[in-house]
């Protein structure tokens, strides 16, 4: 794949906007201290897994695009 094509692909990916940050609606104050700490920890872990998954999906897309460009028109889906 040409360097110019890679730069074009990268520019396309950079145009994808970040999802909006939503306000937390869960009221942690209703939980006891131990449960609140547990739930917050699991929430943070879940957000980390979601971020890793998103990054992996994007990387898969990059890989597929690289293969598609390398194979040329009409050969990618055969």
MIBAMAR-821713 format. One record per residue (C-alpha): x negated, y, z negated; residue in three letters; residue number from 1. Coordinates in steps of 0.2 Angstrom, whole numbers, plus 5000, padded with zeros to 4 digits. Last residue first. Layout:
REM MIBAMAR-821713
<u:X | v:Y | w:Z | r:ALA | k:NUM>
...
//
This chain:
REM MIBAMAR-821713
<u:5066 | v:4931 | w:5017 | r:UNK | k:78>
<u:5070 | v:4946 | w:5006 | r:UNK | k:77>
<u:5054 | v:4955 | w:5007 | r:UNK | k:76>
<u:5050 | v:4951 | w:5025 | r:UNK | k:75>
<u:5061 | v:4964 | w:5034 | r:UNK | k:74>
<u:5049 | v:4979 | w:5034 | r:UNK | k:73>
<u:5032 | v:4976 | w:5027 | r:UNK | k:72>
<u:5025 | v:4963 | w:5015 | r:UNK | k:71>
<u:5013 | v:4975 | w:5006 | r:UNK | k:70>
<u:5027 | v:4988 | w:5004 | r:UNK | k:69>
<u:5039 | v:4975 | w:4997 | r:UNK | k:68>
<u:5026 | v:4968 | w:4985 | r:UNK | k:67>
<u:5022 | v:4985 | w:4978 | r:UNK | k:66>
<u:5041 | v:4989 | w:4977 | r:UNK | k:65>
<u:5043 | v:4973 | w:4967 | r:UNK | k:64>
<u:5029 | v:4977 | w:4955 | r:UNK | k:63>
<u:5035 | v:4995 | w:4952 | r:UNK | k:62>
<u:5053 | v:4988 | w:4949 | r:UNK | k:61>
<u:5045 | v:4975 | w:4936 | r:UNK | k:60>
<u:5036 | v:4990 | w:4928 | r:UNK | k:59>
<u:5052 | v:4999 | w:4926 | r:UNK | k:58>
<u:5061 | v:4984 | w:4918 | r:UNK | k:57>
<u:5046 | v:4982 | w:4907 | r:UNK | k:56>
<u:5047 | v:5000 | w:4901 | r:UNK | k:55>
<u:5066 | v:4998 | w:4898 | r:UNK | k:54>
<u:5063 | v:4982 | w:4888 | r:UNK | k:53>
<u:5049 | v:4990 | w:4877 | r:UNK | k:52>
<u:5060 | v:5005 | w:4874 | r:UNK | k:51>
<u:5075 | v:4994 | w:4869 | r:UNK | k:50>
<u:5063 | v:4984 | w:4858 | r:UNK | k:49>
<u:5057 | v:5000 | w:4849 | r:UNK | k:48>
<u:5075 | v:5006 | w:4846 | r:UNK | k:47>
<u:5079 | v:4989 | w:4839 | r:UNK | k:46>
<u:5065 | v:4990 | w:4827 | r:UNK | k:45>
<u:5070 | v:5007 | w:4821 | r:UNK | k:44>
<u:5088 | v:5001 | w:4818 | r:UNK | k:43>
<u:5081 | v:4986 | w:4809 | r:UNK | k:42>
<u:5071 | v:4998 | w:4797 | r:UNK | k:41>
<u:5086 | v:5009 | w:4795 | r:UNK | k:40>
<u:5097 | v:4995 | w:4790 | r:UNK | k:39>
<u:5085 | v:4988 | w:4778 | r:UNK | k:38>
<u:5082 | v:5005 | w:4770 | r:UNK | k:37>
<u:5100 | v:5008 | w:4768 | r:UNK | k:36>
<u:5103 | v:4991 | w:4761 | r:UNK | k:35>
<u:5090 | v:4994 | w:4747 | r:UNK | k:34>
<u:5096 | v:5011 | w:4743 | r:UNK | k:33>
<u:5115 | v:5007 | w:4742 | r:UNK | k:32>
<u:5125 | v:5011 | w:4757 | r:UNK | k:31>
<u:5138 | v:5024 | w:4759 | r:UNK | k:30>
<u:5125 | v:5037 | w:4762 | r:UNK | k:29>
<u:5120 | v:5029 | w:4778 | r:UNK | k:28>
<u:5135 | v:5036 | w:4787 | r:UNK | k:27>
<u:5134 | v:5030 | w:4805 | r:UNK | k:26>
<u:5137 | v:5043 | w:4818 | r:UNK | k:25>
<u:5119 | v:5047 | w:4824 | r:UNK | k:24>
<u:5120 | v:5060 | w:4837 | r:UNK | k:23>
<u:5116 | v:5054 | w:4855 | r:UNK | k:22>
<u:5099 | v:5058 | w:4863 | r:UNK | k:21>
<u:5103 | v:5060 | w:4882 | r:UNK | k:20>
<u:5095 | v:5047 | w:4893 | r:UNK | k:19>
<u:5078 | v:5053 | w:4901 | r:UNK | k:18>
<u:5080 | v:5059 | w:4918 | r:UNK | k:17>
<u:5073 | v:5048 | w:4933 | r:UNK | k:16>
<u:5063 | v:5060 | w:4943 | r:UNK | k:15>
<u:5047 | v:5052 | w:4937 | r:UNK | k:14>
<u:5051 | v:5036 | w:4946 | r:UNK | k:13>
<u:5053 | v:5045 | w:4962 | r:UNK | k:12>
<u:5036 | v:5054 | w:4960 | r:UNK | k:11>
<u:5028 | v:5037 | w:4957 | r:UNK | k:10>
<u:5035 | v:5030 | w:4973 | r:UNK | k:9>
<u:5028 | v:5045 | w:4983 | r:UNK | k:8>
<u:5011 | v:5043 | w:4974 | r:UNK | k:7>
<u:5010 | v:5025 | w:4979 | r:UNK | k:6>
<u:5015 | v:5029 | w:4997 | r:UNK | k:5>
<u:5001 | v:5042 | w:4998 | r:UNK | k:4>
<u:4989 | v:5029 | w:4991 | r:UNK | k:3>
<u:4993 | v:5017 | w:5004 | r:UNK | k:2>
<u:5000 | v:5000 | w:5000 | r:UNK | k:1>
//
